[in-house]
Amino acid sequence: MESKKFLLQERDIPEKWYNVLPDMPVKPRPILNPATKKPLSAEDLYPLFAEELARQELNDTDRWIEIPEEVRDMYKIWRPTPLVRARGLEKMLDTPAHIYFKNESVSPVGSHKLNSAIAQAYYCKKQGVTNITTETGAGQWGAALSLAAKHFGLELAVYMVKVSYHQKPYRRSIMQTYGAQVIASPSMSTKAGRRILTDTPNYQGSLGTAISEAVELAMSTPNCKYTLGSVLNHVSLHQTVIGLEAEKQMEMAGEYPDVVIGCFGGGSNFSGISFPFIRHNFSGEHSARFIAAEPASCPKLTRGVFQYDFGDEAGYTPLIPMLTLGHNFSPANIHAGGLRYHGAGSIVSQLKQDGLIEAVDIPQLETFKAATMFARGEGIIPAPESSHAIAATIREALKAKEEGRAKTILFNLSGHGLIDMAAYDSYIAGDLSNYEVTDEDVARNTESLERII
Ligand SMILES: *Cc1c(COP(=O)(O)O)cnc(C)c1O
């Protein structure tokens, strides 16, 4: 009998991250200084980010970047992660498709986010930084960074989107257990937060607002840097350990994916599973498809505009070339908190513009139906975010069945949902609904963007 699980050894943890920028047929436009509209240099980013991270952000020449020994050592706590053939799900779908998933839910914090949190905390520590700030949606990034900060002896303040602070109280407890300070955003502790609370006292927060608060605190605190869990190039870079391991494991399974799927918030786990495979598309060896699965309530890839926009609500960040719904877009309070972000990272946005990747948007109820099926077939309760990738996988597997064709699908299970059971409760009780974004919503939020492109 064929093994269902493909396991690597500690020595197989990648020694280098893969930087897709040098291989891209069309590179993304540069990030800009909002005041001068001039491209920013790495030095311009030093006040905000650790210097090494700023250099990684703009590095479009080195294809491979060494993973520091201290970072690899910490990866060894849970990496390499398993690749699993989802035979249970295949059987339930009665599909000829072969479905594989990379299980990033086995990290101590339950998601892929730790891959970059460790790297970011390490570079801050190495530079002598003492304090870091960040934002978190569902709390996955905050939890990961709390653990990483503690390991490297950094003080961490986390702005957590208010709706998640209440929907997911246990992620707050996890962060506090690791020793972080957690503040519900919007808060009265920053100018950005006070402005929003004065205008809209009941505002339940968004990632864009929480980023503004975290950036403001970092910029006004000595020896303090800001860190971000998604969207940026260096975050995607760190996540490529996922795809690099998966590449070896697919080889063990004797297959190569026809389709690679990841759920999509700002792009880090999708990039992590995809970029190591897409490099073989660029070199002409393979022609896999890549599908980013986003929520229908926050459809930046499928319905956003391609334009320069801020990464945050208040407009503190550089201008990033992105597919965006506008930095003032306020997504519905869906349970996939990690996907409630208005824009997509510049690399993924460019790949989508150039037709090199695809995107689908999925209604909330379909994601929970998919999640429930996956749980019953594979035994793992997926994160509401990851369920978007599962739903997209199921669509592809059913298409294969209709066409009577075999197909190999690889998706990233970005996290487990054991701390999201309140969301499952609502689904079981029939209390969840779909949220549609109207064209007017998108137009209203994007028309105020400056037309730079
Ligand atoms: C944060 C998060 C996401 C979305 O972020 P990306 O940067 O797009 O990967 C997806 N899944 C889980 C479990 C998350 O915590």
The ligand as an ORCA input file, in Angstrom:
! r2SCAN-3c Opt
* xyz 0 1
  C      -2.777     35.103      7.943
  C      -3.310     33.862      7.411
  C      -3.634     33.737      6.045
  C      -3.582     34.876      5.072
  O      -2.381     35.535      4.906
  P      -1.456     35.359      3.640
  O      -0.356     36.314      3.861
  O      -2.268     35.690      2.419
  O      -1.000     33.969      3.634
  C      -4.066     32.510      5.598
  N      -4.191     31.455      6.433
  C      -3.896     31.548      7.740
  C      -4.068     30.361      8.596
  C      -3.439     32.746      8.263
  O      -3.137     32.839      9.554
*
